[in-house]
Amino acid sequence: MLSKFDYFKPQTLDEALAYLESNPSTRIFAGGTDLMIVLRRNMEMVDHILDIKGISELRRIDYKAGEGLFIGAATTVNEVCFSDIIREKYPALGQAADTVASYQLRNRATLVGNICNASPGADLSSPLLVYNAKVHITGPDGERIVDIDKFFTGVKRTVLQKSEIVTGVSLPDVEPGDVSVYNKQARIKGHDLGIAGVSIRITSNKEVFIAMSAVAPTPIRLTKLEEALATKDLTPETASWLGKEVRNHIRPISDVRSSAEYRLHISGILAKKGLLQLIEKEVN
């Protein structure tokens, strides 16, 4: 049985912020794919739900050459999947979006909802991390912008305050020759929560970024590993080294989906595979 709650669907961001300020116990509803599960299972009781899908300025994907990409908070995951500019400029993000839930759920789920839910295994988090994305947050005191690697503070926890709304995520522009890939392992073939997810990016000047999900309390950028990679040539031998070394930079746990040991094992395989894919792409 669902908890009884007041439901409000504003048409403007100002209306949404005013409602939040008047009702601090409000839960924000974008796609609702995570929130509805919590409510149906009586895992949480809510008094107010604020549906932001009616705010047109939050449902957009904007790209400007030299500046980058902006994805609004009400943009669905399928809209990310079908974006030509994301496929061209930020391929790891498009590939990760393809793996989120089912086609039907991707019509409701949002990219911003995926990161605000702050699951350690959030599929869209690692691509955002390798692109140094920024989270745009608006509240009573105006807008603040937070680096994505500072946004997550723990399992299901972020820097977001009760009176604030995430309005979108921005990614800087990329140079020609910038390539990326996302690889994920799940329990079954098809759509499932990830046991481990790995995003790898190589910039036009051969700088390597690597980030992972489901292997630590939050999605993480492996900056120490990136520093080590900077001293190596991008070769198949380096990919083999990465597959072994990545295990020293993650802290997976055992849960209902996987043992920690298997996560360590598969993370190495996914990292090696990803770097080999990008090396091959650069060669061709």
VOBA-1610 file (N, C-alpha, C; in pm, whole numbers, padded with zeros to 5 digits, always signed):
BEGIN
Met+00084-00119+00000Met+00000+00000+00000Met+00088+00125+00000Leu+00062+00215-00094Leu+00141+00337-00103Leu+00106+00432+00010Ser+00207+00508+00055Ser+00180+00613+00153Ser+00097+00723+00089Lys+00023+00794+00170Lys-00057+00905+00120Lys+00033+01028+00111Phe+00023+01098-00001Phe+00110+01214-00020Phe+00041+01318-00108Asp+00087+01441-00093Asp+00044+01549-00182Asp+00132+01545-00306Tyr+00071+01564-00422Tyr+00143+01558-00550Tyr+00132+01693-00618Phe+00248+01746-00662Phe+00249+01876-00729Phe+00336+01867-00853Lys+00284+01914-00966Lys+00358+01912-01092Lys+00371+02056-01144Pro+00479+02124-01108Pro+00496+02264-01150Pro+00531+02274-01299Gln+00508+02392-01353Gln+00543+02419-01492Gln+00671+02500-01505Thr+00716+02558-01393Thr+00839+02638-01396Thr+00930+02597-01281Leu+01058+02629-01295Leu+01155+02599-01191Leu+01128+02682-01066Asp+01084+02806-01082Asp+01053+02890-00967Asp+00940+02830-00884Glu+00838+02775-00950Glu+00728+02710-00879Glu+00780+02589-00800Ala+00869+02515-00862Ala+00924+02396-00797Ala+01004+02434-00673Leu+01087+02537-00685Leu+01170+02579-00572Leu+01085+02633-00458Ala+00978+02706-00492Ala+00889+02759-00389Ala+00820+02645-00315Tyr+00779+02541-00387Tyr+00714+02427-00324Tyr+00811+02354-00231Leu+00934+02337-00278Leu+01036+02271-00195Leu+01062+02348-00067Glu+01068+02480-00079Glu+01097+02562+00039Glu+00983+02554+00141Ser+00860+02542+00092Ser+00744+02534+00181Ser+00724+02394+00238Asn+00778+02294+00168Asn+00757+02154+00208Asn+00891+02081+00209Pro+00970+02097+00313Pro+01107+02041+00315Pro+01113+01888+00310Ser+01002+01819+00338Ser+01004+01673+00335Ser+00970+01617+00197Thr+00972+01703+00095Thr+00934+01664-00041Thr+01037+01570-00104Arg+00987+01470-00178Arg+01072+01388-00264Arg+01052+01433-00408Ile+01161+01450-00481Ile+01153+01493-00621Ile+01131+01371-00710Phe+01038+01386-00803Phe+00997+01278-00893Phe+01032+01321-01035Ala+01127+01251-01096Ala+01162+01280-01236Ala+01108+01167-01322Gly+01181+01054-01325Gly+01128+00936-01393Gly+01044+00850-01299Gly+01085+00848-01172Gly+01011+00773-01073Gly+01043+00625-01070Thr+01136+00579-01152Thr+01162+00435-01162Thr+01226+00379-01036Asp+01297+00460-00961Asp+01352+00416-00832Asp+01255+00448-00718Leu+01196+00568-00721Leu+01108+00610-00613Leu+00985+00521-00601Met+00925+00483-00712Met+00803+00403-00706Met+00828+00265-00646Ile+00944+00209-00669Ile+00978+00080-00608Ile+00985+00095-00457Val+01049+00201-00410Val+01061+00226-00267Val+00923+00244-00204Leu+00835+00317-00272Leu+00702+00342-00218Leu+00617+00216-00216Arg+00623+00140-00325Arg+00542+00017-00332Arg+00581-00082-00223Arg+00708-00085-00189Arg+00756-00181-00088Arg+00747-00125+00054Asn+00689-00005+00066Asn+00675+00061+00196Asn+00810+00077+00267Met+00914+00096+00186Met+01046+00118+00242Met+01064+00263+00286Glu+00976+00348+00239Glu+00983+00489+00274Glu+00843+00549+00268Met+00813+00637+00363Met+00685+00708+00362Met+00714+00854+00327Val+00638+00909+00235Val+00660+01047+00192Val+00534+01129+00212Asp+00550+01256+00235Asp+00437+01348+00251Asp+00408+01428+00125His+00515+01456+00049His+00500+01540-00069His+00585+01485-00183Ile+00530+01486-00304Ile+00605+01449-00424Ile+00598+01563-00523Leu+00715+01602-00572Leu+00727+01712-00668Leu+00770+01655-00802Asp+00680+01658-00899Asp+00705+01602-01032Asp+00763+01711-01122Ile+00890+01696-01163Ile+00956+01801-01241Ile+00945+01778-01392Lys+00876+01672-01434Lys+00869+01641-01578Lys+00797+01750-01658Gly+00714+01833-01592Gly+00642+01938-01664Gly+00721+02066-01684Ile+00845+02071-01633Ile+00927+02192-01647Ile+01006+02181-01778Ser+00960+02252-01880Ser+01015+02235-02015Ser+01164+02266-02023Glu+01212+02363-01945Glu+01353+02400-01952Glu+01446+02290-01901Leu+01390+02192-01830Leu+01470+02082-01778Leu+01472+01962-01872Arg+01393+01968-01979Arg+01390+01854-02072Arg+01458+01895-02202Arg+01589+01890-02201Arg+01664+01932-02319Arg+01802+01869-02321Ile+01853+01851-02442Ile+01992+01815-02465Ile+02049+01922-02556Asp+02139+02002-02505Asp+02198+02112-02581Asp+02347+02090-02598Tyr+02395+02107-02720Tyr+02538+02099-02746Tyr+02583+02225-02818Lys+02693+02285-02770Lys+02752+02401-02834Lys+02900+02374-02856Ala+02944+02383-02980Ala+03084+02360-03013Ala+03171+02456-02932Gly+03276+02403-02874Gly+03367+02484-02793Gly+03324+02496-02648Glu+03199+02466-02619Glu+03149+02473-02481Glu+03118+02334-02426Gly+03038+02258-02500Gly+03009+02123-02455Gly+02862+02090-02455Leu+02826+01993-02372Leu+02693+01934-02371Leu+02623+01963-02240Phe+02492+01989-02248Phe+02409+02004-02127Phe+02290+01912-02141Ile+02266+01830-02037Ile+02154+01738-02033Ile+02064+01777-01917Gly+01942+01819-01947Gly+01849+01864-01844Gly+01799+01752-01756Ala+01753+01789-01637Ala+01715+01690-01536Ala+01594+01606-01574Ala+01509+01655-01663Ala+01390+01579-01702Ala+01412+01501-01831Thr+01533+01501-01883Thr+01566+01427-02005Thr+01569+01277-01976Thr+01497+01200-02056Thr+01491+01056-02031Thr+01618+00986-02080Val+01638+00866-02029Val+01754+00788-02069Val+01745+00751-02217Asn+01623+00723-02267Asn+01610+00693-02410Asn+01645+00813-02496Glu+01618+00933-02449Glu+01659+01052-02524Glu+01811+01063-02530Val+01877+01019-02425Val+02024+01011-02428Val+02068+00905-02528Cys+02001+00789-02526Cys+02034+00680-02619Cys+02023+00724-02765Phe+01922+00803-02796Phe+01893+00838-02935Phe+01960+00968-02980Ser+02041+01028-02895Ser+02106+01153-02930Ser+02228+01128-03019Asp+02225+01180-03141Asp+02337+01164-03233Asp+02464+01230-03181Ile+02448+01346-03117Ile+02567+01419-03070Ile+02633+01344-02955Ile+02556+01278-02871Ile+02614+01197-02764Ile+02686+01075-02821Arg+02624+01011-02920Arg+02690+00897-02985Arg+02821+00937-03050Glu+02824+01055-03107Glu+02944+01101-03177Glu+03052+01149-03082Lys+03013+01234-02986Lys+03111+01301-02901Lys+03140+01229-02769Tyr+03040+01162-02716Tyr+03052+01101-02582Tyr+03002+00956-02587Pro+03067+00871-02667Pro+03013+00737-02693Pro+02993+00651-02569Ala+03081+00661-02469Ala+03065+00579-02349Ala+02933+00609-02279Leu+02890+00734-02283Leu+02764+00771-02220Leu+02646+00708-02293Gly+02649+00711-02425Gly+02543+00648-02502Gly+02539+00498-02481Gln+02657+00435-02475Gln+02664+00290-02453Gln+02611+00253-02315Ala+02645+00333-02214Ala+02594+00306-02079Ala+02443+00322-02073Ala+02391+00423-02142Ala+02246+00445-02143Ala+02173+00325-02203Asp+02234+00262-02303Asp+02173+00143-02364Asp+02151+00030-02264Thr+02233+00026-02160Thr+02227-00086-02065Thr+02132-00062-01949Val+02076+00057-01940Val+01990+00089-01825Val+01853+00022-01841Ala+01821-00067-01749Ala+01688-00128-01740Ala+01639-00178-01876Ser+01509-00159-01903Ser+01449-00201-02029Ser+01412-00079-02112Tyr+01375-00102-02237Tyr+01336+00009-02325Tyr+01221+00088-02263Gln+01122+00017-02208Gln+01006+00084-02150Gln+01045+00171-02032Leu+01131+00119-01945Leu+01174+00197-01829Leu+01261+00316-01871Arg+01339+00299-01977Arg+01422+00411-02024Arg+01337+00526-02077Asn+01212+00498-02114Asn+01121+00605-02154Asn+01077+00691-02036Arg+01095+00641-01914Arg+01059+00715-01794Arg+01184+00762-01718Ala+01281+00672-01704Ala+01399+00700-01624Ala+01477+00819-01681Thr+01546+00892-01594Thr+01625+01006-01637Thr+01771+00988-01598Leu+01859+01052-01672Leu+02002+01048-01639Leu+02026+01111-01502Val+01964+01225-01476Val+01985+01293-01349Val+01928+01209-01233Gly+01814+01145-01255Gly+01761+01057-01152Gly+01854+00943-01121Asn+01923+00891-01224Asn+02017+00781-01205Asn+02130+00821-01113Ile+02181+00943-01127Ile+02291+00983-01039Ile+02241+01033-00903Cys+02122+01093-00900Cys+02070+01140-00772Cys+02031+01024-00680Asn+01994+00912-00739Asn+01966+00793-00658Asn+02093+00744-00589Ala+02207+00777-00649Ala+02339+00754-00587Ala+02366+00609-00551Ser+02320+00518-00635Ser+02357+00379-00616Ser+02504+00362-00652Pro+02579+00281-00578Pro+02719+00256-00616Pro+02730+00199-00757Gly+02624+00132-00805Gly+02627+00071-00937Gly+02558+00152-01045Ala+02534+00280-01022Ala+02464+00363-01121Ala+02534+00357-01257Asp+02465+00307-01357Asp+02527+00283-01488Asp+02583+00410-01552Leu+02514+00522-01534Leu+02553+00644-01605Leu+02661+00725-01533Ser+02700+00678-01415Ser+02796+00756-01337Ser+02938+00751-01393Ser+02986+00632-01431Ser+03126+00623-01474Ser+03154+00700-01604Pro+03063+00698-01704Pro+03090+00783-01821Pro+03096+00931-01785Leu+03010+00975-01694Leu+03013+01116-01653Leu+03144+01148-01582Leu+03195+01052-01506Leu+03322+01074-01435Leu+03439+01088-01531Val+03446+01006-01635Val+03561+01016-01726Val+03554+01142-01812Tyr+03436+01203-01824Tyr+03425+01328-01898Tyr+03426+01451-01807Asn+03459+01431-01680Asn+03467+01544-01586Asn+03339+01627-01588Ala+03226+01559-01582Ala+03097+01626-01585Ala+03076+01712-01460Lys+02987+01808-01473Lys+02951+01894-01360Lys+02799+01886-01339Val+02761+01886-01212Val+02620+01878-01174Val+02572+02018-01139His+02465+02062-01206His+02409+02196-01185His+02295+02185-01084Ile+02307+02258-00974Ile+02212+02250-00863Ile+02157+02389-00836Thr+02024+02399-00822Thr+01960+02527-00793Thr+01881+02516-00663Gly+01894+02620-00579Gly+01823+02624-00452Gly+01786+02766-00416Pro+01746+02791-00293Pro+01705+02925-00249Pro+01814+03030-00265Asp+01939+02988-00259Asp+02051+03083-00269Asp+02107+03093-00411Gly+02036+03038-00508Gly+02083+03044-00646Gly+02144+02913-00693Glu+02224+02922-00798Glu+02281+02801-00858Glu+02422+02775-00805Arg+02454+02650-00787Arg+02591+02607-00760Arg+02622+02490-00853Ile+02748+02477-00888Ile+02793+02372-00980Ile+02896+02286-00909Val+02872+02156-00910Val+02956+02062-00836Val+03018+01962-00933Asp+03147+01941-00920Asp+03213+01837-01000Asp+03151+01701-00967Ile+03130+01619-01068Ile+03063+01491-01049Ile+03135+01404-00947Asp+03268+01411-00940Asp+03340+01326-00844Asp+03325+01375-00701Lys+03269+01496-00682Lys+03240+01548-00549Lys+03091+01535-00515Phe+03010+01492-00611Phe+02865+01487-00593Phe+02823+01371-00503Phe+02886+01255-00521Phe+02852+01137-00442Phe+02927+01140-00309Thr+02854+01118-00199Thr+02919+01121-00068Thr+02911+00987+00005Gly+02835+00892-00047Gly+02822+00760+00014Gly+02713+00682-00056Val+02683+00565-00003Val+02577+00483-00061Val+02443+00556-00048Lys+02382+00586-00162Lys+02253+00656-00167Lys+02260+00797-00108Arg+02379+00857-00106Arg+02393+00991-00049Arg+02471+01082-00145Thr+02426+01207-00152Thr+02491+01308-00236Thr+02502+01438-00158Val+02561+01540-00223Val+02573+01671-00159Val+02443+01751-00168Leu+02343+01698-00236Leu+02218+01771-00258Leu+02145+01796-00127Gln+02104+01922-00104Gln+02026+01959+00014Gln+01876+01946-00015Lys+01795+01939+00092Lys+01651+01917+00076Lys+01582+02028-00002Ser+01635+02148+00002Ser+01572+02261-00065Ser+01624+02282-00207Glu+01705+02188-00256Glu+01771+02205-00386Glu+01721+02105-00490Ile+01735+02146-00615Ile+01699+02062-00729Ile+01819+02056-00823Val+01852+01937-00871Val+01950+01925-00978Val+01881+01960-01108Thr+01930+02061-01177Thr+01867+02105-01301Thr+01928+02039-01424Gly+02046+01984-01409Gly+02107+01918-01524Gly+02253+01884-01500Val+02313+01826-01602Val+02453+01787-01599Val+02521+01839-01724Ser+02640+01894-01710Ser+02713+01945-01826Ser+02844+01869-01842Leu+02883+01850-01968Leu+03009+01784-02003Leu+03087+01879-02093Pro+03216+01898-02069Pro+03295+01986-02156Pro+03307+01929-02296Asp+03334+02017-02392Asp+03351+01973-02530Asp+03476+01887-02543Val+03478+01804-02645Val+03593+01716-02669Val+03654+01748-02805Glu+03783+01718-02816Glu+03854+01741-02941Glu+03837+01621-03035Pro+03853+01643-03166Pro+03853+01529-03260Pro+03957+01426-03218Gly+03923+01300-03228Gly+04014+01194-03187Gly+03994+01147-03045Asp+03903+01212-02972Asp+03869+01171-02836Asp+03777+01050-02845Val+03814+00939-02779Val+03735+00815-02788Val+03706+00762-02648Ser+03598+00685-02636Ser+03563+00627-02506Ser+03481+00502-02527Val+03471+00422-02420Val+03394+00298-02426Val+03341+00265-02287Tyr+03226+00199-02282Tyr+03168+00153-02156Tyr+03143+00004-02165Asn+03189-00070-02067Asn+03163-00214-02059Asn+03104-00248-01923Lys+03008-00339-01925Lys+02935-00373-01803Lys+02916-00524-01795Gln+02924-00577-01676Gln+02891-00717-01652Gln+02770-00724-01561Ala+02670-00802-01602Ala+02551-00823-01521Ala+02532-00972-01497Arg+02434-01006-01416Arg+02413-01148-01385Arg+02356-01226-01502Ile+02275-01159-01583Ile+02208-01226-01694Ile+02233-01148-01822Lys+02216-01212-01936Lys+02226-01144-02063Lys+02099-01060-02081Gly+02116-00934-02106Gly+02001-00845-02117Gly+02013-00735-02014His+01900-00685-01969His+01898-00568-01882His+01894-00610-01736Asp+01997-00571-01663Asp+02007-00607-01522Asp+02100-00507-01455Leu+02090-00497-01323Leu+02184-00415-01250Leu+02325-00470-01267Gly+02421-00380-01273Gly+02556-00423-01303Gly+02629-00482-01184Ile+02706-00586-01210Ile+02801-00638-01112Ile+02924-00548-01109Ala+02960-00497-01226Ala+03069-00399-01238Ala+03052-00327-01371Gly+03086-00199-01372Gly+03083-00120-01495Gly+03211-00040-01507Val+03268-00034-01626Val+03395+00035-01648Val+03384+00129-01768Ser+03418+00255-01747Ser+03430+00351-01857Ser+03576+00390-01873Ile+03623+00388-01998Ile+03760+00431-02028Ile+03754+00533-02141Arg+03831+00638-02127Arg+03837+00743-02229Arg+03983+00776-02259Ile+04013+00792-02387Ile+04144+00839-02429Ile+04123+00969-02506Thr+04184+01076-02459Thr+04167+01205-02523Thr+04254+01215-02649Ser+04238+01324-02720Ser+04315+01344-02844Ser+04464+01355-02817Asn+04504+01393-02694Asn+04647+01400-02661Asn+04693+01279-02580Lys+04617+01170-02590Lys+04651+01039-02533Lys+04643+01033-02381Glu+04569+01123-02320Glu+04545+01115-02177Glu+04434+01013-02153Val+04453+00926-02053Val+04357+00819-02026Val+04281+00848-01897Phe+04148+00834-01905Phe+04061+00845-01788Phe+03990+00711-01769Ile+03977+00668-01644Ile+03907+00544-01617Ile+03821+00560-01491Ala+03697+00512-01498Ala+03605+00520-01384Ala+03523+00392-01378Met+03476+00360-01257Met+03404+00235-01239Met+03284+00253-01147Ser+03187+00164-01163Ser+03071+00159-01075Ser+03059+00019-01017Ala+02991+00011-00902Ala+02962-00115-00831Ala+03085-00182-00771Val+03193-00105-00750Val+03314-00164-00693Val+03364-00087-00571Ala+03282+00007-00521Ala+03318+00089-00405Ala+03188+00149-00351Pro+03190+00215-00236Pro+03068+00274-00182Pro+03003+00378-00274Thr+03084+00440-00360Thr+03031+00533-00460Thr+03096+00501-00595Pro+03037+00547-00704Pro+03109+00540-00832Pro+03240+00618-00818Ile+03347+00570-00883Ile+03478+00630-00858Ile+03560+00650-00986Arg+03638+00760-00986Arg+03746+00780-01084Arg+03872+00720-01026Leu+03943+00644-01104Leu+04065+00579-01058Leu+04185+00666-01093Thr+04202+00775-01022Thr+04302+00876-01058Thr+04445+00824-01042Lys+04470+00746-00938Lys+04604+00691-00919Lys+04641+00596-01033Leu+04544+00519-01077Leu+04566+00429-01189Leu+04589+00508-01318Glu+04517+00619-01334Glu+04538+00706-01451Glu+04680+00760-01454Glu+04731+00798-01337Glu+04868+00850-01329Glu+04970+00743-01372Ala+04945+00619-01332Ala+05035+00510-01371Ala+05026+00485-01522Leu+04906+00493-01577Leu+04887+00472-01721Leu+04958+00580-01802Ala+04969+00700-01746Ala+05032+00811-01817Ala+05180+00785-01845Thr+05239+00692-01773Thr+05381+00661-01792Thr+05402+00546-01890Lys+05293+00493-01945Lys+05303+00374-02032Lys+05253+00405-02173Asp+05305+00334-02269Asp+05253+00341-02405Asp+05120+00265-02412Leu+05033+00311-02502Leu+04903+00247-02516Leu+04916+00128-02611Thr+04945+00013-02553Thr+04970-00109-02629Thr+04887-00223-02570Pro+04874-00334-02642Pro+04806-00451-02585Pro+04871-00498-02455Glu+05001-00482-02443Glu+05069-00521-02320Glu+05024-00433-02203Thr+05003-00305-02231Thr+04953-00215-02127Thr+04811-00253-02087Ala+04731-00295-02184Ala+04594-00339-02153Ala+04597-00460-02061Ser+04688-00553-02086Ser+04702-00671-01999Ser+04745-00629-01859Trp+04840-00535-01851Trp+04883-00482-01722Trp+04766-00417-01649Leu+04684-00339-01721Leu+04569-00272-01660Leu+04472-00373-01602Gly+04448-00482-01674Gly+04356-00583-01626Gly+04395-00643-01492Lys+04523-00647-01465Lys+04571-00698-01337Lys+04577-00587-01232Glu+04624-00470-01272Glu+04649-00362-01178Glu+04520-00300-01124Val+04414-00298-01203Val+04291-00232-01161Val+04237-00291-01031Arg+04267-00416-01006Arg+04216-00483-00886Arg+04274-00423-00758Asn+04387-00354-00770Asn+04449-00290-00653Asn+04391-00153-00622His+04295-00109-00702His+04242+00027-00687His+04093+00031-00658Ile+04032-00083-00632Ile+03888-00089-00607Ile+03861-00166-00479Arg+03739-00146-00422Arg+03701-00209-00296Arg+03561-00270-00307Pro+03544-00371-00388Pro+03412-00429-00404Pro+03368-00507-00280Ile+03237-00525-00269Ile+03180-00604-00160Ile+03106-00724-00217Ser+03073-00817-00132Ser+02986-00927-00170Ser+02842-00890-00137Asp+02751-00920-00229Asp+02609-00897-00203Asp+02528-01002-00279Val+02398-00978-00294Val+02311-01079-00356Val+02342-01099-00504Arg+02411-01003-00566Arg+02438-01015-00709Arg+02573-01077-00740Ser+02667-01064-00647Ser+02802-01111-00678Ser+02887-01117-00552Ser+02989-01199-00557Ser+03091-01198-00451Ser+03194-01089-00482Ala+03262-01045-00378Ala+03368-00946-00398Ala+03478-01003-00488Glu+03507-01131-00470Glu+03612-01194-00550Glu+03578-01191-00699Tyr+03453-01220-00731Tyr+03415-01218-00872Tyr+03420-01076-00927Arg+03379-00979-00847Arg+03385-00840-00893Arg+03529-00799-00923Leu+03622-00840-00840Leu+03763-00811-00866Leu+03806-00875-00998His+03768-00998-01017His+03805-01071-01138His+03746-01006-01263Ile+03616-00980-01261Ile+03550-00929-01382Ile+03589-00785-01409Ser+03622-00709-01306Ser+03666-00571-01327Ser+03795-00568-01408Gly+03886-00660-01379Gly+04009-00669-01456Gly+03983-00703-01602Ile+03892-00796-01624Ile+03858-00835-01762Ile+03795-00719-01838Leu+03702-00648-01773Leu+03634-00536-01839Leu+03731-00422-01871Ala+03822-00393-01778Ala+03919-00286-01799Ala+04013-00320-01915Lys+04065-00442-01915Lys+04152-00485-02025Lys+04078-00479-02158Lys+03957-00530-02162Lys+03877-00530-02284Lys+03855-00388-02334Gly+03821-00297-02243Gly+03793-00159-02283Gly+03913-00090-02344Leu+04029-00105-02280Leu+04148-00040-02334Leu+04188-00101-02468Leu+04175-00231-02483Leu+04203-00295-02611Leu+04110-00244-02720Gln+03982-00224-02686Gln+03886-00172-02784Gln+03927-00033-02832Leu+03972+00051-02740Leu+04009+00187-02777Leu+04141+00190-02855Ile+04236+00105-02815Ile+04362+00097-02890Ile+04335+00054-03032Glu+04250-00045-03049Glu+04216-00092-03185Glu+04148+00017-03264Lys+04061+00093-03200Lys+03991+00201-03269Lys+04090+00307-03316Glu+04189+00339-03232Glu+04288+00439-03270Glu+04375+00391-03386Val+04407+00262-03385Val+04489+00206-03493Val+04415+00213-03626Asn+04285+00185-03622Asn+04205+00186-03744Asn+04157+00325-03781
//
